Amino acid sequence: MARRTAIGLDIGSSGVRAAELAYGRDGARLRRFGQVPLPDTAVRAGEVVDAPVVTAALRELWRTGGFSHRDVVLGVANQRVLVREVDLPAMPLSDLPRALPFQVEGLLPMPVDSVVLDFHPLRSMTSSSGGPLVRGLLVAASRDMVMANVRAAEAAGLHVVSVDLTPFALMRALGSRLDLDVETEALVDIGAHVTNVVVHSDGEPRFVRILLTGGQHLTDAISEGTGVPPAEAEALKHEHGLTATSPEHARAAQALVLSTQALLDEIRSSVDYYSASTPTHPVQRIVVTGGGAQLRGLTERLSAATQTPVVQGNAIASFSTRRAGRDAEQLGLLGPLSAVPVGLALGAAR
C-alpha cells in the first residue's frame, strides 16, 4: 500500500501551525508539526489583516518544518462564520453544492453570493407532510475573509485544496476519544483571540459556537491593570496563573481573575444554551485545548463554573510520533496546540 500524507494548516492570531499525518499499514502517525509566531497585528480574530507578514511566516514554517509537500487544508473560524442547524429536503450529496444556495437563501442574514457555504448532515427526518428531510449544520463563511486567508497561503507557495471549519477539525482530532461512560462532551479550544466550542455525541456534532475572546484578552487585562508592557504581562500570566498569592503581584492576579471569569462565563453560557435546547444529551465532560487552556488553575475554575468534569486534551496522544523529529518534552508541549491542524489533516484524509 502506498503511503500518503495530509497537512492541516491553522492560521491563528498568535502564530501559524501545521501538522502532517502519514498513513500506512500501521495506521496514522504524526510525521511533522511546526509553528511560527506572528505579531499581534497580523491576524485579528481569525482573519488575515497583514497578508505579507502572514505569508512570510508561512514561508518560514515550510522552510524549517520539513513538510513533504505543499497541499494543505486550511481552517477558518471567526465572527464572520455562521453555523446554524437547519432542515433541508433530502437529496443526493452530489446535488447539494448546486442546490444549497437556493435552499438557504432566506435563512442567512447576508447575501448568499457573499458567502462560502457548506452543509454537515446529521440525521434523516420526515416533514409534517411526510416528505424526507435532512437535518444538519449549515456553515456560511464570508467569502472575502476566506479568500484573504487563502491568498496569504497561496502567496507562500502553498496549494489550498479545501477549507474546513475549525470546530469540525477540533471534533475530528479529539471526538473519537470518548470513554465508555461519556456519550456527550464539549470540546473547547482557547486560542489567542478566538475560542471554539463544539458539543458532540460519539463524533456527531450537536452544537457549535465561536467566541471572540481568548488568551490574549487575559494578557491585555493584566497589562492594562498593572501598566506593564504586554510581554511582561504574558510572562506574569504563565508564571503565576490563577494561583498567584504574593502581594507584589496582587494587581496582576486581580486583573487575570476578572478577565478569566469573563471568558469562563462565555464558555459556561454556551454550554448552558446547548443544554437547555438539547436536554436529552447533557454535556458529561469538557475537554480543553489550545494555548489559552494551559493557564494554571483554569480547568479547576471551569469545572466549578459549569459543574462538569474538565480535562486537558491532547490530539497527538493516539498517534505514533517516533519519526516526528521531536523529543518527548517537545511533544508534551505541542499536544495542547495540535488539535486544530491535526483535525484539519484528518479531514483531508477522509
N, C-alpha and C positions, 0 to 999 in steps of 0.2 A: 504494500500500500504506500503510495507516495505521500510524503509528509507535506502538510500545508500549514500556513500560519495566517493569523489575522491580527491587525493592530487597531486598538481603540485609542482615540485622541480626545483629551479633555482640555479645553482652553478655559482656564479658571481665572478668577480675579488675582490670585496670588502667584500663579505660575501655569506653565503648560506641562502636561503629563501624558505619557503614552505607555501602553502596555502591549507587548506582543506575545500571543499564545501560539504554541506549536502543537499540532495534533498528529498523533501517530498510533501505532498498535496499542501502546500502553495508555492511551487517553491523552489528556491535555497537560501541558507543562508551561510554566512561565519561562519564556525564552529571554525576554528583555523587559526592563522597566526603567524609564528615565524621566527626569523632570528638570526644568529650568525655571528659575523665579522670574517674575515680572514686576515692574514698578506698579504702584497702586493706581496710576493714571492710565494704564494701557487697556485694561478690561474693567468695565463697570457693570456690576450686577449681571455677569454672564455675557455681555455684549462687547465686541471689539470696538474700541474708540480710537486707538492709536495703532493702526494696522502695521506700519513699518516696524514698530517695536515688537509686536507680536510675531511678525514674520521673521525678524532677526532671532528671536528666542526659539522659534521652531527650527530654523536652520541649525542653531547651536545644539538643539536637542537631537537632531538626526546626525549631526557631526560627531557627537560624543556618545550617543545611545547605543550604537551597534545594531540598529534595526535592519532587517534583511530586505525590506522593500519600502515603497512609499505610498501604498494604497491604505487609506485609513477610513474608519468610521468615526464621524465627528458627533459629539454630544452637544445638545442645547438645552438650556433651562434658564429662564429669566421672566421678568414681568411682562414680556411680550409673547409669552406662550400661554395659551388657554387649553385646559384639559377639562372635559365635561362628559359625563355619562349620558348617552343618547340611545334611542331605539331607531333602527333603520330597517327598511324592507330587506328581507333575506335575498341574497343574490350571489352568484359565483364570485369568488375572490378576484378573478381576473377582470370582472366588470367594475369592481369597486373604485379604482383610481379615476375612471372616466365619470362614474355616476356620483361620486362623493360631493363634488362642489354643488351640484343641483339639489342633493338631498339635504344639505346642511346650511344652505344659504340663509334661510330665515332664522337659524339658531345662533348666528355669530354677531357680535357687536361691532364687527369691522367688515369691510367689503371682502367677499370671498376671493377676489382676484389679487388681494394684497397679502394673502397668507399661503403657507405651505401646509397641506392637510395630510393627516394620517388617521387611521382608524384601527383600534386594537379590539377585535371581537372577544367577548367574554362568554356569552351563552345564548342559546336559541330560545325564543319566546313565541307566543301567539297573541295577535292583536285581539281587540274586543270583537272584531268582525270575523275572526277566525283565520286571518292571514298570517303567514310566517314572518317573524321579526328576528333581528339580531341585536342584542344589547351589547354595547361596548363603550370604550373610552375614545372620544373624539379629541384629536390633538390639532390645534391650529396655531402655527408659529409665524410671526411676522416674516414675510419674505425678505424685506430689507435687512433685518437682523441676521437671518440665516445666511444670506449671501455675503454679508460683511465678514462673517466668520469663515465662510468657505473661501472667499478671495484671499484672506490673510494666510490660510493654509496653502492654497494653490500658489501664491507668490513665493512660498518657501520651497516649491518644487514637489509638493505632496499632491496626491490624487484622492479627492474625497469621493469614495464610492457610494456612501449613503450618509444620511443624517438621522440621528436617533435621539429620542427624548431621554435626558439624563436619569429621571426617576425609573424608567423602564430598565436602563442599564444597571442601576443600583439593585433592582429586584433580581435581575439575571445573575448578578455577582453573588448576592447574599441570600436570595429567596429559596434556594434549594437546600438550605441547611437547617430546616425545621426539626426540632425534637419531636418524638412521638406524641408528647403531651402538649405540644403547641401547634394549634391549627392556624391561627391568625396572628400576625405580628406587624408592627410598624417599623419601617426602616427609615432612619433619619441621617442624612449626610449633611454635616455642618461645614460649609466652605467659608471663604473669607467674607463674601457679600451675599451669598445665596445659600439657603438651606432647603434641601429637597426632602419631602415627606411622602412615602408611599406605603399604603397598607395593602397587604396581600394575604390570601389564604392558599397555602400549598402552591405558591407560584402564580396564582391568578390575581391580578391587581384589582383592588376594590375601590381605592381612593388615592388621588394624587393631589398634592398641594405644593406650590413653590413659594417659599417665604423669602422676602428681600431683606434678610438680616443674616449675620454670621459672625465669625470670629474677629474680623476687622472692626466691627462695630464695638466690640468689647475693648479692643486696643484703643480706639478713638475715645471711648468714655474715660479710660484711665488717663490718657494724655490730656484731655480737657479738664478732668477733675483735679489733676496734680500739677499741670503746667509743664510736664516733662516732654521731651521730643517723642514722636511715635516709636522710634526704635527702642528707646528706653522703656516705654510703656509696654511694648511687646515682650521685652525681656522680663519685666516685672510680672506680667501675666503668666508666662511659662514657669518662672521660678517659684512663685508663691501660689498660684491658682486661687481657688476659693477657700483655702485653708490658712491664709496669712493671718497671723495674730500679733506680730510685732508692732509696737506703737509707731515706729518710723514709717511704716507702710499703711497706716490706718486709712488715709485718704484714698490711696490706690485700691485698697481692699474694698472700701465702701463703694467706689465707682464701679468696680468689677462686679460686686454682688448685685448692685441695682441693674446694671446693663444685662448681666446674665439672667436675672429674673425675668426681664422683659423678653429675652429670647426664649426662655423656658415656657413663659406664658403663651407665646405664639405656638410653640410646639404642642403644648397641652390643649390649647383651643382647637387646633387641627384634629387631634386625636378625639377630643370630646365631640366635635362636629361629626366626625365619622361614626362614632359610637352611637350618637343619637339617631343618625339616619340608617344605621345598619345594626340594630340590636341583636340580630341573630348570630353575628360573627364578631364578638367583642375582641379587642386587642388584648392578647395574653402576654405579650413581651414587646419591648422596644430594643432595637439594635441600632447603635450609633456608630458612625464612621466619619471620616473627614478630619482635616487638621483642627477644626474648631472643637471637635469632640474629645481631643486629647487634654483639654483643660482639667487640671486636678480638681476633683470634687464634683464635676459636672454630672456624672452618671448618678451619683447618690442624690443630688438635688432634683434631677429629672425624675428619678424613681419616686421621690417623695411628692413631687408636684402632680404626678399622674397616677400615683398609687398602683404602679405597674413595674414589674422587674425590668431593669435596664442592663444591657451587656454591651461590651465593645465588639464590633465586627471586624473580621479580618478576611478579606476577599481572596487572598492568595494561600490561605492555610491548607486548602484541599488540593493544591497543585504541586507537582514536582518542581522544585526550584534549584536542582543540582547544577544546572547549566545556565543559571540566570546571571552569572557574573557578579553576585552579591554574597557577602558573608551573612551569618546568622543575625548579627546585630543590625546590619543594614536592612535585612528583610523584615525584622521586627518593627523597625521604624516605618518601612514602606507599607506594611499591611493596612493601616487605617487610611492611607492616602490612595490606595489602589482600586477601590471598589468601582468607581466610575469608569476609568479606562479599561479595566478588566471586563466589566459588564458590556461595554461597547464592543470589545473584541469578541466576546461570546456571541453577541448579536450578529456579528459578521459571519460567524461560522455556522449559523443556523441553516 
